[in-house]
Amino acid sequence: MVWSAGLTLLAALLPPAIVYVGKLVVDGVLAATKTRSEALSSHTLWLVALEFALVLVSAALGRLIALVHEVLQARLTTATNLKILHKALALELRHFEDPQVHDTMQKARRVADSRPLVIVVNLFSTVQHGVTLASYAALLLALSPWSALILVAASLPAFFVEARLARESFELHSERAGAARRLDYLEWLLTRDNHAKEVKLYGLGSIILDRYQRLARLFYERDRKYERRRLSFGLGFGALSILAFYGCYAFVVARTVMGVLTLGEMILYIAVFRQGQTALQATLLSIGSVYRESLFMSDLFQYLAVPTDQEGARVLPPRSPVRGRAQTIEFRDVSFRYAGQQGWALRHVNLTLPAGEKLAVVGENGAGKSTFVKLLLRFYEPTEGSITYGGVDLRDMDPGDLRSRFSAVFQDFVRYQFSAADNIGLGDTQHWQDAARIQAAAEKGGASTLIESLPRKLDTLLGLWFESGQDLSVGQWQKLAVSRAFMRDAEALILDEPTASLDARAEQRFFESFRALAEDRTALIISHRFSTVRIADRVVVLHNGEIQELGSHEELLRRGGQYAHLFQLHADGHGDEPASGRAGR
């Protein structure tokens, strides 16, 4: 920054100096021609050499300043993106599921690439052109104060109009943030491998492309109208600037013809007025650009100001149950509904999970199973009631401490385009490069055979996003996700459809190992597959966000309620009738 400021100041002083030396050259030539003096001729040639040197230094400074700006751009872009990513880490799940926060994040990401640098560069440009302008103004005032006034008067209207257009551009940008995100989504559908199969099978390309083109056309029409207005104003005020220049040009020529000014002074003042006008317009343009980019930077500041739990004021220090052993989990009259929704996702849920219990949660789609997990991991907080872990209200615990006690396999598990070792090791960031622990977790998760079959074993790059990546089946990815869950020495496990993508043999091996692996841990199992539910100590049936039934697998079958009905549907659908199913009739 200091380097750039110094170079900018030096570059600002050179143009007036070059113009003034040019004036001395012209006067020297005229004097030498009249007197035929060799001394004057020699002096004039030295002035030419001086002007050459100044122009050379000015050109070199321009290149050097451009280089400094490139370095600054890299640093500022990285710094801004890091701020955005750090903020993303601090956001909670509810923020990622909020369209308004998504729009704010989208606008902030668009700002990050260039706008911080544009502001810095234009601030330096304002100083540079301002210093240059001050030098020119001193010369113009010596000619006529009116010329300086005309220079300013001809340029100010364009500045105010440009500022107004900058505000319109920002408002246009803000209004279509959601539409821009839809445009990105349509592009994403057509350019990602995980969508290619359906897009090609159903011939969706033309439909998605048509939607993309219609949305892009709306953007184009709005942009065209804006640019037309900007062009019309630009032409009008450009003509005003030209008129002002030639008015002063005529004045200087007239003064020269009258003998008031020398030829060198005439050339000096014409150059000063032309370049002074350029410097003033550049100064005003830089100020306008700073204003415009500052409007867009407000998107970044708005995103960084999104309140998070980590930034909230805590009156008391966080509480923490004893680590290292399973804890009792209790839902106390918990109700929850999502922001902007009328219906309740969960309603009056009262449930206690004793330490070490294996609880299965079942229910139809939309029953509240996923919300149950989100509240337990404090991705959201209950609208009513409370949840305790080891007797401590989750709201009194540090979110990071709470989540470090859990390990999970989510239904929409992540397929990291990293090495196989990373796909397992990232389950425990404290030991994510510990090869022995990774091997042990792979064994527990049933992925050891898969690892051995890979070309470079644990060092094999997975996925098709990058060169030499090895693709896997959904079931193989899920084995890695299960192994990742066992990487962490957690007090509790959350398994969301843990066998949904496993074949029958892999599923059977999972059942055989689960009890031993989760022996001293509390486990929450969410599944539509009753073969998975059977391994639980108790089953809770959710319906429309409320607990409809609670008991062991056998107890619920004997009651003949909703659980027994779902179980029978499952048995009929698979063409079998488990012996335990007869007890429920």
Number of C-alpha atoms within 10 A of each C-alpha: 11 7 9 18 17 14 18 23 18 17 21 24 18 18 22 22 17 18 19 21 20 21 22 19 22 21 18 20 18 18 15 18 13 9 10 12 12 11 10 17 19 13 16 22 15 13 19 17 12 16 21 14 13 17 16 12 15 19 13 13 17 15 12 15 20 14 13 15 18 13 11 18 20 13 13 19 18 14 14 20 17 13 15 20 13 12 17 15 9 16 18 17 12 15 18 13 11 12 13 13 17 17 20 20 23 19 25 23 17 14 20 21 17 15 22 21 20 18 20 17 22 22 17 20 22 25 18 23 27 20 21 25 26 17 18 27 21 12 20 22 13 11 17 13 13 12 23 21 13 16 23 17 14 21 22 15 14 21 19 13 16 20 20 13 19 20 17 14 18 16 13 15 15 17 11 14 18 18 16 19 16 15 17 13 13 18 14 12 18 17 11 11 12 10 12 14 11 12 17 11 9 8 11 15 15 10 11 15 15 13 14 17 14 12 16 14 12 12 16 12 11 11 13 12 11 15 14 11 11 15 12 11 17 15 11 11 19 15 13 16 23 13 13 21 20 14 13 21 19 12 15 23 18 14 14 17 12 10 10 13 17 17 17 20 20 23 22 23 27 21 19 23 24 20 18 28 24 17 24 23 22 20 24 22 20 23 20 22 22 23 17 22 22 17 16 24 21 14 22 23 13 14 22 17 11 15 14 12 13 13 10 8 7 10 6 7 9 14 14 17 14 9 12 11 16 21 23 16 22 22 22 16 16 22 21 23 19 17 9 6 8 8 12 16 20 26 20 17 20 16 16 13 18 15 19 19 23 24 25 28 24 24 22 13 12 13 19 24 23 17 19 22 19 16 18 23 19 21 16 19 20 21 15 15 16 20 24 19 20 18 13 18 16 22 17 14 19 16 17 11 14 17 17 15 19 20 23 24 24 19 18 9 15 13 15 16 17 16 19 25 24 21 23 30 28 18 23 21 11 10 15 19 15 13 13 10 18 29 20 16 24 28 16 23 26 22 24 20 11 17 21 11 10 16 11 12 16 22 14 18 25 25 19 13 14 11 9 11 15 17 14 15 10 12 15 18 24 27 27 29 27 28 27 28 28 28 26 26 16 22 21 25 22 23 20 23 18 24 24 16 17 18 11 10 8 17 17 15 13 21 15 12 15 14 14 10 13 18 13 15 22 24 26 21 23 25 21 19 15 16 14 20 22 16 18 18 15 20 26 22 21 25 19 18 24 20 20 15 17 18 16 18 23 16 16 23 23 17 15 17 15 17 25 22 16 18 24 22 13 17 15 12 10 9 9 11 15 12 8 11 19 12 15 19 12
